């Protein structure tokens, strides 16, 4: 398994790698958004030792920045978790499932830290366990579309934390999303569901997956250097649970695309 380079481990570099790959069928396209750590281009992060939750709430609720991948869902996104792939170090599977579901609900409703109404008109539902795994390769590429929206854990190379693939019909601009899969690296000790004592070089599972569901619904990245407090930033500090909700720009960009209930 890839080892965390201690010199780079304080920051999570999130990269959108390929915007569109050749699709397995003529009419479906696929997009990949990867979350990486160590060994890949790293954007300067907060000083080492800065307290978890260093994201400034004022900045998070004052920054309207956001980018859009292009495609979006016209129908409800029904997704499942492959519980058998949840690594043992994360403990109780029900707790892990609850964290993943909470992340999806945050993006679905627009839950935020800024006092904005959680009434976004996105439709998402958790449909239970699946035996399918995410159509994402260990190298972080997108595999075949299989008709199931699966979140699973598994091996990811190159220091990747998680990868989201989206398949859609039509052009990328205004395309219709038809499937999304999320693969989360199962390297021991990489994530936590509750901040551990003396936390170092570990990432909040829920905040990371909130970011991934942001991609699944169509959000792109904003640059850490200017927008590091937003959930769709391309760099996330380790040990921070401050990214479980949406910031202003994350929220406004989703609202622009999906409207409100
Ligand atoms: Zn990302």
Boltz pocket constraint, residues with backbone or C-beta under 6 A from the ligand:
constraints:
  - pocket:
      binder: B
      contacts: [[A, 14], [A, 15], [A, 16], [A, 33], [A, 34], [A, 35], [A, 211], [A, 215], [A, 221], [A, 232], [A, 233], [A, 234]]
      max_distance: 6.0
